[in-house]
Amino acid sequence: MSKEYYRKKIIDIRASIQKEKDAKKRDNEYYADLVKRASSPSSKATYRKSKIDHAASHDRRIESLKNELERAKEALKREK
């Protein structure tokens, strides 16, 4: 692959990481609002669990993208 390919890929991955962070923030706000408006303790607990699960999912995706970013950087170094 060419240097330009890896440079573009690095830019795209960084944009994806930022999008995922924004999505995590949005989801956290959404679930926090659900918890605040929940009428029963059991529904609050369910919403809290969902919030934790979704945040963990976003964290895993961010870590995956960071690993992909490191691989792309290494590949770019090998091209030089």
Backbone atoms as SQL, in Angstrom:
CREATE TABLE atoms (id INTEGER PRIMARY KEY, chain TEXT, resi INTEGER, resn TEXT, atom TEXT, x REAL, y REAL, z REAL);
INSERT INTO atoms VALUES
  (1, 'A', 1, 'MET', 'N', 0.844, -1.182, 0.000),
  (2, 'A', 1, 'MET', 'CA', 0.000, 0.000, 0.000),
  (3, 'A', 1, 'MET', 'C', 0.893, 1.251, 0.000),
  (4, 'A', 2, 'SER', 'N', 0.300, 2.362, -0.333),
  (5, 'A', 2, 'SER', 'CA', 1.086, 3.590, -0.417),
  (6, 'A', 2, 'SER', 'C', 1.025, 4.382, 0.888),
  (7, 'A', 3, 'LYS', 'N', 1.927, 5.329, 0.983),
  (8, 'A', 3, 'LYS', 'CA', 1.963, 6.205, 2.160),
  (9, 'A', 3, 'LYS', 'C', 0.659, 6.978, 2.287),
  (10, 'A', 4, 'GLU', 'N', 0.158, 7.452, 1.164),
  (11, 'A', 4, 'GLU', 'CA', -1.085, 8.240, 1.178),
  (12, 'A', 4, 'GLU', 'C', -2.259, 7.418, 1.705),
  (13, 'A', 5, 'TYR', 'N', -2.290, 6.150, 1.348),
  (14, 'A', 5, 'TYR', 'CA', -3.355, 5.261, 1.837),
  (15, 'A', 5, 'TYR', 'C', -3.339, 5.214, 3.361),
  (16, 'A', 6, 'TYR', 'N', -2.153, 5.008, 3.940),
  (17, 'A', 6, 'TYR', 'CA', -2.056, 4.910, 5.396),
  (18, 'A', 6, 'TYR', 'C', -2.333, 6.250, 6.069),
  (19, 'A', 7, 'ARG', 'N', -1.904, 7.339, 5.439),
  (20, 'A', 7, 'ARG', 'CA', -2.200, 8.660, 6.012),
  (21, 'A', 7, 'ARG', 'C', -3.707, 8.897, 6.055),
  (22, 'A', 8, 'LYS', 'N', -4.382, 8.563, 4.979),
  (23, 'A', 8, 'LYS', 'CA', -5.834, 8.724, 4.926),
  (24, 'A', 8, 'LYS', 'C', -6.519, 7.816, 5.942),
  (25, 'A', 9, 'LYS', 'N', -6.017, 6.590, 6.048),
  (26, 'A', 9, 'LYS', 'CA', -6.592, 5.634, 6.996),
  (27, 'A', 9, 'LYS', 'C', -6.441, 6.142, 8.432),
  (28, 'A', 10, 'ILE', 'N', -5.293, 6.716, 8.765),
  (29, 'A', 10, 'ILE', 'CA', -5.061, 7.255, 10.107),
  (30, 'A', 10, 'ILE', 'C', -6.047, 8.384, 10.395),
  (31, 'A', 11, 'ILE', 'N', -6.259, 9.261, 9.422),
  (32, 'A', 11, 'ILE', 'CA', -7.213, 10.361, 9.602),
  (33, 'A', 11, 'ILE', 'C', -8.623, 9.816, 9.814),
  (34, 'A', 12, 'ASP', 'N', -9.000, 8.819, 9.021),
  (35, 'A', 12, 'ASP', 'CA', -10.333, 8.215, 9.137),
  (36, 'A', 12, 'ASP', 'C', -10.523, 7.537, 10.501),
  (37, 'A', 13, 'ILE', 'N', -9.494, 6.857, 10.972),
  (38, 'A', 13, 'ILE', 'CA', -9.600, 6.171, 12.260),
  (39, 'A', 13, 'ILE', 'C', -9.738, 7.190, 13.390),
  (40, 'A', 14, 'ARG', 'N', -8.976, 8.276, 13.317),
  (41, 'A', 14, 'ARG', 'CA', -9.093, 9.315, 14.349),
  (42, 'A', 14, 'ARG', 'C', -10.501, 9.910, 14.359),
  (43, 'A', 15, 'ALA', 'N', -11.086, 10.101, 13.195),
  (44, 'A', 15, 'ALA', 'CA', -12.456, 10.617, 13.109),
  (45, 'A', 15, 'ALA', 'C', -13.442, 9.607, 13.707),
  (46, 'A', 16, 'SER', 'N', -13.206, 8.330, 13.453),
  (47, 'A', 16, 'SER', 'CA', -14.080, 7.289, 14.003),
  (48, 'A', 16, 'SER', 'C', -13.995, 7.243, 15.524),
  (49, 'A', 17, 'ILE', 'N', -12.790, 7.422, 16.051),
  (50, 'A', 17, 'ILE', 'CA', -12.618, 7.434, 17.507),
  (51, 'A', 17, 'ILE', 'C', -13.413, 8.592, 18.108),
  (52, 'A', 18, 'GLN', 'N', -13.336, 9.762, 17.485),
  (53, 'A', 18, 'GLN', 'CA', -14.065, 10.923, 17.995),
  (54, 'A', 18, 'GLN', 'C', -15.571, 10.702, 17.913),
  (55, 'A', 19, 'LYS', 'N', -16.037, 10.108, 16.828),
  (56, 'A', 19, 'LYS', 'CA', -17.473, 9.812, 16.689),
  (57, 'A', 19, 'LYS', 'C', -17.931, 8.855, 17.776),
  (58, 'A', 20, 'GLU', 'N', -17.111, 7.857, 18.066),
  (59, 'A', 20, 'GLU', 'CA', -17.469, 6.871, 19.094),
  (60, 'A', 20, 'GLU', 'C', -17.509, 7.521, 20.470),
  (61, 'A', 21, 'LYS', 'N', -16.570, 8.432, 20.748),
  (62, 'A', 21, 'LYS', 'CA', -16.581, 9.149, 22.024),
  (63, 'A', 21, 'LYS', 'C', -17.832, 10.011, 22.148),
  (64, 'A', 22, 'ASP', 'N', -18.218, 10.661, 21.049),
  (65, 'A', 22, 'ASP', 'CA', -19.441, 11.472, 21.060),
  (66, 'A', 22, 'ASP', 'C', -20.679, 10.600, 21.278),
  (67, 'A', 23, 'ALA', 'N', -20.699, 9.438, 20.633),
  (68, 'A', 23, 'ALA', 'CA', -21.824, 8.519, 20.795),
  (69, 'A', 23, 'ALA', 'C', -21.917, 8.026, 22.244),
  (70, 'A', 24, 'LYS', 'N', -20.765, 7.765, 22.846),
  (71, 'A', 24, 'LYS', 'CA', -20.747, 7.324, 24.244),
  (72, 'A', 24, 'LYS', 'C', -21.311, 8.411, 25.142),
  (73, 'A', 25, 'LYS', 'N', -20.919, 9.638, 24.904),
  (74, 'A', 25, 'LYS', 'CA', -21.403, 10.760, 25.701),
  (75, 'A', 25, 'LYS', 'C', -22.920, 10.903, 25.554),
  (76, 'A', 26, 'ARG', 'N', -23.396, 10.819, 24.306),
  (77, 'A', 26, 'ARG', 'CA', -24.833, 10.926, 24.049),
  (78, 'A', 26, 'ARG', 'C', -25.609, 9.814, 24.761),
  (79, 'A', 27, 'ASP', 'N', -25.101, 8.573, 24.658),
  (80, 'A', 27, 'ASP', 'CA', -25.767, 7.446, 25.299),
  (81, 'A', 27, 'ASP', 'C', -25.783, 7.607, 26.817),
  (82, 'A', 28, 'ASN', 'N', -24.661, 8.061, 27.384),
  (83, 'A', 28, 'ASN', 'CA', -24.614, 8.257, 28.830),
  (84, 'A', 28, 'ASN', 'C', -25.642, 9.288, 29.281),
  (85, 'A', 29, 'GLU', 'N', -25.772, 10.367, 28.535),
  (86, 'A', 29, 'GLU', 'CA', -26.764, 11.384, 28.876),
  (87, 'A', 29, 'GLU', 'C', -28.180, 10.819, 28.757),
  (88, 'A', 30, 'TYR', 'N', -28.416, 10.035, 27.718),
  (89, 'A', 30, 'TYR', 'CA', -29.730, 9.440, 27.492),
  (90, 'A', 30, 'TYR', 'C', -30.109, 8.518, 28.647),
  (91, 'A', 31, 'TYR', 'N', -29.207, 7.624, 29.021),
  (92, 'A', 31, 'TYR', 'CA', -29.517, 6.685, 30.098),
  (93, 'A', 31, 'TYR', 'C', -29.586, 7.383, 31.456),
  (94, 'A', 32, 'ALA', 'N', -28.791, 8.412, 31.658),
  (95, 'A', 32, 'ALA', 'CA', -28.877, 9.165, 32.911),
  (96, 'A', 32, 'ALA', 'C', -30.253, 9.819, 33.031),
  (97, 'A', 33, 'ASP', 'N', -30.759, 10.326, 31.925),
  (98, 'A', 33, 'ASP', 'CA', -32.094, 10.927, 31.926),
  (99, 'A', 33, 'ASP', 'C', -33.159, 9.870, 32.202),
  (100, 'A', 34, 'LEU', 'N', -33.005, 8.681, 31.609),
  (101, 'A', 34, 'LEU', 'CA', -33.965, 7.601, 31.878),
  (102, 'A', 34, 'LEU', 'C', -33.955, 7.212, 33.345),
  (103, 'A', 35, 'VAL', 'N', -32.777, 7.128, 33.928),
  (104, 'A', 35, 'VAL', 'CA', -32.664, 6.774, 35.352),
  (105, 'A', 35, 'VAL', 'C', -33.354, 7.834, 36.204),
  (106, 'A', 36, 'LYS', 'N', -33.118, 9.090, 35.851),
  (107, 'A', 36, 'LYS', 'CA', -33.695, 10.184, 36.632),
  (108, 'A', 36, 'LYS', 'C', -35.224, 10.177, 36.559),
  (109, 'A', 37, 'ARG', 'N', -35.787, 9.817, 35.409),
  (110, 'A', 37, 'ARG', 'CA', -37.231, 9.854, 35.228),
  (111, 'A', 37, 'ARG', 'C', -37.922, 8.530, 35.553),
  (112, 'A', 38, 'ALA', 'N', -37.157, 7.504, 35.896),
  (113, 'A', 38, 'ALA', 'CA', -37.756, 6.192, 36.164),
  (114, 'A', 38, 'ALA', 'C', -38.642, 6.256, 37.407),
  (115, 'A', 39, 'SER', 'N', -39.740, 5.516, 37.349),
  (116, 'A', 39, 'SER', 'CA', -40.708, 5.586, 38.433),
  (117, 'A', 39, 'SER', 'C', -40.497, 4.510, 39.494),
  (118, 'A', 40, 'SER', 'N', -39.921, 3.385, 39.116),
  (119, 'A', 40, 'SER', 'CA', -39.742, 2.313, 40.095),
  (120, 'A', 40, 'SER', 'C', -38.259, 1.992, 40.271),
  (121, 'A', 41, 'PRO', 'N', -37.918, 1.489, 41.439),
  (122, 'A', 41, 'PRO', 'CA', -36.511, 1.117, 41.683),
  (123, 'A', 41, 'PRO', 'C', -35.999, 0.045, 40.721),
  (124, 'A', 42, 'SER', 'N', -36.867, -0.877, 40.324),
  (125, 'A', 42, 'SER', 'CA', -36.413, -1.935, 39.418),
  (126, 'A', 42, 'SER', 'C', -36.100, -1.372, 38.026),
  (127, 'A', 43, 'SER', 'N', -36.897, -0.423, 37.566),
  (128, 'A', 43, 'SER', 'CA', -36.604, 0.165, 36.254),
  (129, 'A', 43, 'SER', 'C', -35.336, 1.024, 36.319),
  (130, 'A', 44, 'LYS', 'N', -35.124, 1.695, 37.459),
  (131, 'A', 44, 'LYS', 'CA', -33.873, 2.463, 37.617),
  (132, 'A', 44, 'LYS', 'C', -32.671, 1.539, 37.525),
  (133, 'A', 45, 'ALA', 'N', -32.770, 0.400, 38.203),
  (134, 'A', 45, 'ALA', 'CA', -31.661, -0.556, 38.195),
  (135, 'A', 45, 'ALA', 'C', -31.424, -1.083, 36.774),
  (136, 'A', 46, 'THR', 'N', -32.492, -1.352, 36.057),
  (137, 'A', 46, 'THR', 'CA', -32.367, -1.833, 34.683),
  (138, 'A', 46, 'THR', 'C', -31.701, -0.791, 33.797),
  (139, 'A', 47, 'TYR', 'N', -32.119, 0.468, 33.934),
  (140, 'A', 47, 'TYR', 'CA', -31.514, 1.537, 33.140),
  (141, 'A', 47, 'TYR', 'C', -30.043, 1.734, 33.499),
  (142, 'A', 48, 'ARG', 'N', -29.717, 1.631, 34.776),
  (143, 'A', 48, 'ARG', 'CA', -28.312, 1.763, 35.191),
  (144, 'A', 48, 'ARG', 'C', -27.464, 0.658, 34.580),
  (145, 'A', 49, 'LYS', 'N', -27.999, -0.566, 34.601),
  (146, 'A', 49, 'LYS', 'CA', -27.267, -1.688, 34.018),
  (147, 'A', 49, 'LYS', 'C', -27.079, -1.477, 32.512),
  (148, 'A', 50, 'SER', 'N', -28.129, -0.999, 31.847),
  (149, 'A', 50, 'SER', 'CA', -28.026, -0.729, 30.407),
  (150, 'A', 50, 'SER', 'C', -26.987, 0.345, 30.133),
  (151, 'A', 51, 'LYS', 'N', -26.960, 1.370, 30.984),
  (152, 'A', 51, 'LYS', 'CA', -25.990, 2.453, 30.814),
  (153, 'A', 51, 'LYS', 'C', -24.565, 1.913, 30.921),
  (154, 'A', 52, 'ILE', 'N', -24.322, 1.065, 31.910),
  (155, 'A', 52, 'ILE', 'CA', -22.995, 0.479, 32.107),
  (156, 'A', 52, 'ILE', 'C', -22.620, -0.408, 30.923),
  (157, 'A', 53, 'ASP', 'N', -23.568, -1.228, 30.471),
  (158, 'A', 53, 'ASP', 'CA', -23.305, -2.123, 29.341),
  (159, 'A', 53, 'ASP', 'C', -22.979, -1.348, 28.062),
  (160, 'A', 54, 'HIS', 'N', -23.756, -0.298, 27.795),
  (161, 'A', 54, 'HIS', 'CA', -23.513, 0.487, 26.592),
  (162, 'A', 54, 'HIS', 'C', -22.174, 1.244, 26.676),
  (163, 'A', 55, 'ALA', 'N', -21.855, 1.766, 27.845),
  (164, 'A', 55, 'ALA', 'CA', -20.584, 2.474, 28.011),
  (165, 'A', 55, 'ALA', 'C', -19.412, 1.508, 27.805),
  (166, 'A', 56, 'ALA', 'N', -19.538, 0.303, 28.324),
  (167, 'A', 56, 'ALA', 'CA', -18.480, -0.693, 28.144),
  (168, 'A', 56, 'ALA', 'C', -18.330, -1.061, 26.671),
  (169, 'A', 57, 'SER', 'N', -19.441, -1.154, 25.977),
  (170, 'A', 57, 'SER', 'CA', -19.405, -1.456, 24.549),
  (171, 'A', 57, 'SER', 'C', -18.667, -0.357, 23.781),
  (172, 'A', 58, 'HIS', 'N', -18.969, 0.901, 24.107),
  (173, 'A', 58, 'HIS', 'CA', -18.274, 2.009, 23.467),
  (174, 'A', 58, 'HIS', 'C', -16.778, 1.975, 23.799),
  (175, 'A', 59, 'ASP', 'N', -16.441, 1.667, 25.048),
  (176, 'A', 59, 'ASP', 'CA', -15.032, 1.597, 25.449),
  (177, 'A', 59, 'ASP', 'C', -14.290, 0.523, 24.663),
  (178, 'A', 60, 'ARG', 'N', -14.926, -0.629, 24.471),
  (179, 'A', 60, 'ARG', 'CA', -14.291, -1.702, 23.697),
  (180, 'A', 60, 'ARG', 'C', -14.065, -1.260, 22.256),
  (181, 'A', 61, 'ARG', 'N', -15.040, -0.592, 21.684),
  (182, 'A', 61, 'ARG', 'CA', -14.926, -0.110, 20.300),
  (183, 'A', 61, 'ARG', 'C', -13.797, 0.926, 20.183),
  (184, 'A', 62, 'ILE', 'N', -13.701, 1.822, 21.164),
  (185, 'A', 62, 'ILE', 'CA', -12.643, 2.836, 21.152),
  (186, 'A', 62, 'ILE', 'C', -11.268, 2.171, 21.241),
  (187, 'A', 63, 'GLU', 'N', -11.144, 1.189, 22.114),
  (188, 'A', 63, 'GLU', 'CA', -9.865, 0.478, 22.244),
  (189, 'A', 63, 'GLU', 'C', -9.507, -0.243, 20.949),
  (190, 'A', 64, 'SER', 'N', -10.497, -0.836, 20.312),
  (191, 'A', 64, 'SER', 'CA', -10.272, -1.507, 19.036),
  (192, 'A', 64, 'SER', 'C', -9.773, -0.518, 17.983),
  (193, 'A', 65, 'LEU', 'N', -10.392, 0.640, 17.938),
  (194, 'A', 65, 'LEU', 'CA', -9.968, 1.663, 16.982),
  (195, 'A', 65, 'LEU', 'C', -8.564, 2.179, 17.291),
  (196, 'A', 66, 'LYS', 'N', -8.239, 2.311, 18.579),
  (197, 'A', 66, 'LYS', 'CA', -6.888, 2.748, 18.948),
  (198, 'A', 66, 'LYS', 'C', -5.844, 1.724, 18.509),
  (199, 'A', 67, 'ASN', 'N', -6.172, 0.450, 18.668),
  (200, 'A', 67, 'ASN', 'CA', -5.249, -0.597, 18.211),
  (201, 'A', 67, 'ASN', 'C', -5.081, -0.546, 16.703),
  (202, 'A', 68, 'GLU', 'N', -6.177, -0.330, 15.999),
  (203, 'A', 68, 'GLU', 'CA', -6.125, -0.219, 14.535),
  (204, 'A', 68, 'GLU', 'C', -5.278, 0.993, 14.125),
  (205, 'A', 69, 'LEU', 'N', -5.401, 2.078, 14.879),
  (206, 'A', 69, 'LEU', 'CA', -4.617, 3.280, 14.613),
  (207, 'A', 69, 'LEU', 'C', -3.124, 2.999, 14.773),
  (208, 'A', 70, 'GLU', 'N', -2.760, 2.296, 15.822),
  (209, 'A', 70, 'GLU', 'CA', -1.354, 1.949, 16.049),
  (210, 'A', 70, 'GLU', 'C', -0.818, 1.068, 14.914),
  (211, 'A', 71, 'ARG', 'N', -1.624, 0.113, 14.468),
  (212, 'A', 71, 'ARG', 'CA', -1.197, -0.748, 13.359),
  (213, 'A', 71, 'ARG', 'C', -0.985, 0.070, 12.086),
  (214, 'A', 72, 'ALA', 'N', -1.870, 1.024, 11.846),
  (215, 'A', 72, 'ALA', 'CA', -1.728, 1.865, 10.651),
  (216, 'A', 72, 'ALA', 'C', -0.478, 2.733, 10.748),
  (217, 'A', 73, 'LYS', 'N', -0.186, 3.250, 11.944),
  (218, 'A', 73, 'LYS', 'CA', 1.023, 4.054, 12.125),
  (219, 'A', 73, 'LYS', 'C', 2.278, 3.216, 11.871),
  (220, 'A', 74, 'GLU', 'N', 2.266, 1.991, 12.385),
  (221, 'A', 74, 'GLU', 'CA', 3.410, 1.108, 12.162),
  (222, 'A', 74, 'GLU', 'C', 3.580, 0.780, 10.680),
  (223, 'A', 75, 'ALA', 'N', 2.482, 0.545, 10.007),
  (224, 'A', 75, 'ALA', 'CA', 2.541, 0.253, 8.576),
  (225, 'A', 75, 'ALA', 'C', 3.077, 1.458, 7.810),
  (226, 'A', 76, 'LEU', 'N', 2.689, 2.650, 8.215),
  (227, 'A', 76, 'LEU', 'CA', 3.189, 3.867, 7.556),
  (228, 'A', 76, 'LEU', 'C', 4.693, 3.984, 7.765),
  (229, 'A', 77, 'LYS', 'N', 5.162, 3.674, 8.960),
  (230, 'A', 77, 'LYS', 'CA', 6.604, 3.733, 9.218),
  (231, 'A', 77, 'LYS', 'C', 7.358, 2.737, 8.327),
  (232, 'A', 78, 'ARG', 'N', 6.780, 1.567, 8.123),
  (233, 'A', 78, 'ARG', 'CA', 7.435, 0.551, 7.285),
  (234, 'A', 78, 'ARG', 'C', 7.498, 0.995, 5.828),
  (235, 'A', 79, 'GLU', 'N', 6.544, 1.816, 5.401),
  (236, 'A', 79, 'GLU', 'CA', 6.512, 2.288, 4.016),
  (237, 'A', 79, 'GLU', 'C', 7.616, 3.307, 3.743),
  (238, 'A', 80, 'LYS', 'N', 8.066, 4.018, 4.761),
  (239, 'A', 80, 'LYS', 'CA', 9.055, 5.082, 4.555),
  (240, 'A', 80, 'LYS', 'C', 10.428, 4.545, 4.273);
